[in-house]
Amino acid sequence: MPNKKNILVAPLHWGLGHATRCIPIIRALLEYGFNVVVASDGAALLLLQKEFPHLEAVALPSYNITYPKKGGLFKWKILLKFPQIKKTMAAEKRLVNQLVEAGKIQGIISDNRFGVRSKTIPSVYISHQLNVLTGSTSFLSSKLHQNVIKKFDACWVPDVDDVVMNLSGKLGHLKKEPFPIQYMGILSRLEKKELPKTIDVLLLLSGPEPQRTLFEEKLKNIFKGSEKNILLVRGLVEKTQKWMNFENIQMVNFMQSAELQETINKSEIVVSRSGYTTIMDLALLEKKVFFVPTPGQYEQEYLAKRLKSLGVAPSCKQENFKLKKLNKVAVYKGLKTLSQQPVNFSELFSLFERK
């Protein structure tokens, strides 16, 4: 039996979506006989350590990206951070090179971490953002991102290949492909189960500060007078799970995969951000949902608008969200599974089998 290869799986810490969509990939790697080293920073690393306490974990330098209170300023804030982002990339590369030279890893899967790659071992980049939307500068931000992706051996897109019936729209589908792309299919750590509906409205929070807190405060104000059974999952990964009540709202700081799966399956309606990983999870569970995109995040605004125009799910701006908006959910189709095809991990992982 040959020695097991060690694969480094490194998601970006930006909200929790990148880390949670790596969970099914890590599970599959372990099933296929690979060893896995997880690497990230902040809450994303903590989340992976909670899901896989037996795996070796490496702390990566942080990109430290936060949202301004005024969403419209976000693009300019990122541009000002550019020198710091380049420094973080260089620090990531140094760390990865040390791991490679010490023979600790034989393959890399980077979920949107620009500097986590190596010229000497197979390096994969995962992203649904082949086009990066930044308003008037979208052409430039897309080109910059595509230049990063070209430096990897493979690009895996968590979506289906179909140009019409897909989840990411123009984000994950290019007119011309400047590098080889493999569509993985819909990636989720969750499974659909038929359970009795005991939660009327599930409020599912995630994403960077301060917008996460601003949205939480708004939701608490809106739902505190409601007669309905409300559960708020705050999206704060901490050392221990904490349950509390705010008037009639039950609140919990975070849930791990199995508990979250049961909770979403038991919910009638979900209110959440239109982050791409959340959309994949809710599509797989075929949920009725109301989306409130993070202010200033063009990608979430685009995805919410697209699903609304397709008659799949209603959405509105954070400042316009009110309780009665939830009545709209009934007239939309709700998210559906696009493809019954399971992800072909054996084909994807063949890259790491090569010498």
N, C-alpha and C positions, 0 to 999 in steps of 0.2 A: 504494500500500500504506500503510494508516494506521500511525502509530507503535505499536510494541509496548507494551502496558501492563505496568507493573512490579507484581508481586504479592508482598507481604511474607508469608512463611510462618514462623510463630513458635510452636514447640512449647515446652511447659513442660519444665524440666529437673528431672525427678523419676524417677530411674532412667533408662533409655534408651527406654522404650516409646513415649513421645509423639514423640520425634525419629524413631524408626525407622518409625512408621506414617505419618509425613509424607513419607517417601522416595517411595512410589508417587505421591503427590499432586504432588510437585515434578517427577517425571519426566513426568507427564501434562501439567502446565502448560507445560513446555518443548516437549512434542510438539504442543500446541495453539497454539504461537506466542507464549506469554507470556514475559516476562523474570521471573526470580525473585530476590528478595533473601531470604536466610535469616537468621533472628534467634533467638537463645536465649542461654544462658550455660553455662559449665562443660563437662562431658563431652558434653552434648547438642549444643552448638554445634560442638565439636571433631569429633564424629561426622558432622555434616552437611557440615563443611568437607572431611573426608576423602572423603565420597561425591561431593561436588560442588565440587572445588577451583577451578573456573572461575567460580563464582557469588560475587556480592558478599555479605559476611557482616556482620551488625551484632550487637554484644554488648549484651544486655539486662541490666538489674539482676537480681540473683539473689534468689529467695524463701528460699534457705538453709534448706530443710526437711530435718531429719535425724530418724532414728528413735531413741527411747530404747532402752536395752538391754532394758527390760521393756516388751514390746509393748502391754500394757494401758494404759500411761500416754500413748500416742500422741495420743489425742483431746484430752487436757488440754494437752499440749505445743502442739498446733496452736492451741487457744484462746488460750494465753498469747502465741503468735506473732502474733495477729490485728492488733495495731497495726503490727507490722513488715510484714505482708502488705499492709495498706492503704497504707503508705508506698511499697512496691515497685510497687503498682498505679499510684499517682500518678506515680512516676518513669517507668513504662512509657508512660503516657499522654502525658507531656511529650515523650518521645523520639519517639513515633509522630506527634504533632502537628508536630514539627520536620520529620520526613520528608515528611509530607503537604504542609505549607506550602512546602517546597522543591521540590515537584513530583516527588519521588523515587519515590513509590509511588502506585498508582491502585486498589489493592485489598488486602484483608487476609484472611489465613486464620490464626486463632489457635487452637492446640490447647491448650485449658485455661489460657491466660494471660489473666487477668481484665481487665487494663488495656490489652491490645493491641487497640484498636478506635478507630474514628473516626466522627463523625457525618457527615462530608462525603464519604467514599468507602465503597463496599460492604465490609462487615466480616462475616466468617463465623466462627462458633464451632464447633469440633469437640469432641465429648465423647460417651462411652458412659455417662456418669454423670449422667443426668437426675435420678435419685435417688441421693443420696450417703449411704451407710450409715455411721453412727457409733454403732451400738447404740441406747441409750435416747434419743439426741438426733437420730436419723435424720430425723424430720419437719422439724426446724429446719434442719439442714445441707442438706437437699434444697431447702427453700424458698429459703434464701440463695443456693444455686447457680442455681436457676431464675430468681431475680431478676437475677443477672448475665447469664444467657443471653438474657433478654428484651431486653437493651440492644443486641444484635447484629441484623443484618439477616436472618441465616439461621442455623439450627442443623443441622449435618450429624452424623448418628450412624453410626459405623462398625459396622453390623450389618444384618441383614435385618429386614423389616417384620413377618414372621410372628410371631404372639404365642406360639406353642408352640415351634417349631423355630428357635431363635435362640441366639446365644452369650452375650448380656449379661443375659438374664432381666429381672427387675424393675428393674435398673439403667438399662437403655436403653429401657424400654417403660412409658409412663405410662397410667393409666386415662383421664385427661383431659389433652389437650395444651394447655398454657397459652400456647404459641407454635408457629409452624409448624416442623415437623420433617421433614427429608429423610433417609431411610435410604439410606446409600451402598452397602450390601453389605459383604462381608468385605474388609477392607483389608490387604494384605500386600505387602512388597517381594520376597517369595520365590515360587518356582515349584516345583511337584512334578516330580521327575525319577525315573525308575526306575534306581537305581544299586545295585551289589552292596553288601551290608551289611558294612562292615569295622570298624565301631565298635560294640561290644556295648552300652555305656552312655555316653550323652552327658550330661554335667552342665552345665547352662546357667544361669549366674548373672547376676543384674542387680539393680537396685534400690538405694535409698539405704543409706548407712552408719548405724550400725555393723552392721546386720543382714546386709548382704552378706558382710562378713568373717566374722562368727560362723557363717554357713551354710557358707562355704568351708572353714573349719577343721573343722567337723563332717563334711562330705563327705569331706575328705582322710582323716580318722581312720577313717571307715566303709569307704572303698573301697581303702585302702592294701594290705590283705591279699588283695584279690580276684584271681582268676586271669583275670578278664575283661579285654578291651581297653577301657580307660577313657580318655575325653578330657574335660577340664574347661576350659570357656570361662569365664574369670573375670569378664567383663563390666566390665573396666577399660579405658576408652578412653584411650590414651596416645599420645604423638607417634609412637612406633615399635612395631611388633608384636614381642613377645618370647615365644619358646617355651622351656619348661623341663620338667624331670621332677621329680616328687615320688614317690620309690619307684617303684611300677609305673604311676603316673598321669601321662599326658601333660597338660601345662597350657599354655594360651596366654592372654595378657591380653585380647585382643579379636579379632574377625574382621569384615571388611567384608562387605557383602551377598552378593556372589557366592560367597565362600569359605564363609560361614555356610550358604548355601543347599545347597551340595554336602555339607557336613559333616552337616547335619540329615538330608538325603536318604540318607546312607550309614549312619545310626544305626539300630540295632535298637530301643532304648528311650531316651527322653529323661526326665531328672529336672530339673524346673525350678520356679520360682515360678509361681503361677497369676495372673500379671499379664495384663491383657486383651489387650495387643498380642501377647504370647507365645502366648496361646490362639488368636488369629486366625492367626498364622504356622503353628502346629502343626496347626490344623484344615485349612488349605489344603494342607499337606504330608501330611495324613492319618496322623498319627503315633500310636504307642502311647506313653503318657506317664504319669509319676507326679508329682503336684503336691504341693509343700510351700509353703503360703501364708506370706507374710511375717507374723511374729507382730504382732498388733495392727492389721493392715490389714484392716478389716471387709470391704472390697470383694473382696479376694483370698480371704478365708475363705468368703464367700458363693459366689463363682464356683466354687471347688474343691468345696464341698459340693453345689452344684447339679449339676455334671458327674458327681460320684460317684453322686448319687441317680438320675440318668438312665442310669446304667450305662455312662458314656462313659470315665471315667478315675478310678483310685483316688487317694486323697490322705490325708495325716495331718498332725498338728501337727509343727513342727520338732523339738521335744524328743522325739517318739516315733519319729522316722524311723530305721529300721535296714535293713541289707542285705536281710534276708529279706522285707521288705515288697514288694520288687520282684516277687516271685512272683505277687502279686495282679494285675499288669498284664495277664497272659494271659487272665484271665476277664472283662475289660472290653472294650467294643466298640472303643475307641480313637476319636480325634477324626476327624471326616469333614467334607468340604466340604459346607456347607449349601446353597450356591446355585451353580449353574454360570453365573449371570448375571454378566458382568463389570461393574465399576463404570461407571455412565453419566456419565463426566466431562464430556461435551459439555453435558448438561443442568445439571450442577452449576455449571460455569464460565459458563453463560449470564448469571449474575448480574453478572459482571465486564464483559460485552459491552455492558451498558446504559450509556447516557451518564450 
